[in-house]
Amino acid sequence: MSTFPLASFGGAIEFIFTPQESNVTGGNKVGGFDKSLELVLKHLEVTALALAIAVIVALPLGLYLGHKGRGELFAVGFGNAGRAIPELAVIALVAVLIGVGLKTVAPALAILGIAPILVNTYVGVRQVDPAAVEAARGMGMSELAIIRKVELPLAVPTVMGGIRSAAIVILATATIAPLAGVESLGDFILNRNVYGENGLLAGAILVALLAMTIEGSLALLQRRLTSDGLKVKTA
Amino acid sequence: MASPLLLAAAGQVGGDFFKERESGTLPCQADESHLFCFDWAKENIDRYGTPTQQHLEIVLLSVVIGFAIAFALALFAHRSRWAQPPLLAATGVLYTIPSIAFFFLLLPVTGFGRDTAVIVLAAYTLQIIYRNTILGLANVPDSVKDAARGMGLTNRQILWKVELPLAIPEIIAGLRVAVVSTIAIATLVVFINAGGLGTQMYGSGNLTFPTSIIIAAAIVMAMALAFDLVLLTAQRLATPWRRVRPA
C-alpha cells in the first residue's frame, strides 16, 4: 500500500479547482471545479431525498406515538437498535439484493435516518408539559390541533436535534453510495483508479466541509423554528 | 472463441468455491440469487473469527482511549466553567465529520491501518461521553454537595465520592451510545485496510454476496447488543440506591 506524502493536501485542494492529469489514468484530465460541483450536488440530492423520506415516515409516527403516550418500547428500542445497524451492510445488501440506483439507495439511506428522528420526536413530545396540553384541550382544541399547535412547537429543539443527527448519518453514508451505483462525492474517494490519490483526499475534504455546512445550516434553521418563548427559558 | 478463456478466468476468480460447488460439496450457492445460504454459512463460519476479533480490538481500543480523553476533559471543564463551550464546539466538529472522510483526511498523516481507524473512532466518542459526563455532574443537587461540604469533605473528595457516583447513570448512558455506534461504524475501517467485520461485507474492491453481508451484520449487531447489556448491568450494579423506588 502506498503511503501518502503530507504534501498531497495541496494537491487535493488543486484537484478541487482545476482538472489535473491523473497519475493513474495516464494523461486524462480528472477532477476540477465543475466535476467537484457536480458531485457535491449529486451528494446533496441523494441526501435530501433520503432525509425527506425519513422525515415523512418518522415525524408523524413519532408525533402520534408521543401524543398517545404509547409505544415507548417501540420508539426508543427502535432508536437504540438503529444505532447498531452497520451502514455498510445496508448499502451492500440493497445493492446486491434489490438493485442499484437512486430509487433503491435513497430509501436504504432513509432507514438510517428514521431511528434518530423517531426517538427524538417521541421524547420531545413526551417532555411537553402536560398542563400546556390540558390548557389547549380546555380551550377546545382538537387533538390534531394540539399536536400541531402545542406539542410540535414545544418539541422543536428536540425534533430538530433528531433531524440533524439523521442528516449527518445519511450524508456520511451517501459517501459509500457509489458502491450501489449512485454518484456522490464518494466517487472521488472510492474510484482511486480514476481520480488517484489527490482525488481521494479532495473527496474527503469536500465531504467533511459539506457535513459541517449542512449541520450549521440546520442549526440556524432550528433557531429560526424555535419559538421565542422557549429561547428565553433555555437561556 | 473467447469463451474457454473467460471460463478459465472465472474459475480463477471463483477459486475453490466454484470447484466445490461443481463437485457437489456445496448444495446451495452463496451468490446474489440467494438471500441466505445456510449450507455455506455452516461451512464457512470459521472465517469470521479473525475479523470479529479485529473488530473487537479496534472498538475496545477506541472507546477506552476516547473515554479517557473525554472524561479528563469533562473533569477539567467541570472545574473551569469557561472551557465548557469551546470544548463542546470542538468535540462537536469532530463528531460532524463523516467517518469515511475522517479516515482519508488522516491518511497523509497516519497512513493506512489500525492507528488511523482507532484515532478516528476515538475522536467520534468524545462528544457524547464528554457531554453526558458534564451533564451528569451538573445534575447533582447543590444540597447534596453542601451536605458533603458540611461533613468536612474536600473538593476532591466531593468530586470522587459524591458527584461522580451520582453522575454514573448519565456517564454510562453516554458510554452505551458511544460503544454501540462505534461497533457499527467500525465496519467502515475496511476502506483503510484496518480489517474488522467490514471485510466480510466489502473486500478487494467488491461487495461480497448476501449471505456473508448478513452474517457479518448480524455479528456486528449482536456485539452491540451484548455490550449494551453489559454496560446496563454495570450501571445497575454501580448505583444500588437507584433501585430503591421512593414509595
Interface residues (C-beta under 8 A of the other chain):
Chain A: M1 T3 F4 P5 L6 A7 S8 F9 N80 A81 R83 A84 I85 P86 E87 L88 A89 A92 L93 A95 V96 L97 I168 L171 A172 T173 T175 I176 L179 G186 I189 L190 L200 L201 G203 A204 I205 V207 A208 A211 M212 E215
Chain B: E32 L35 V93 T96 I97 P98 S99 I100 A101 F102 F103 F104 L105 L107 P108 V109 G111 F112 V177 V180 S181 I183 A184 I185 T187 L188 V190 F191 N193 L197 G198 M201 Y202 L207 T208 F209 P210 I213 I214 A216 A217 V220 M221 A224 L225 D228
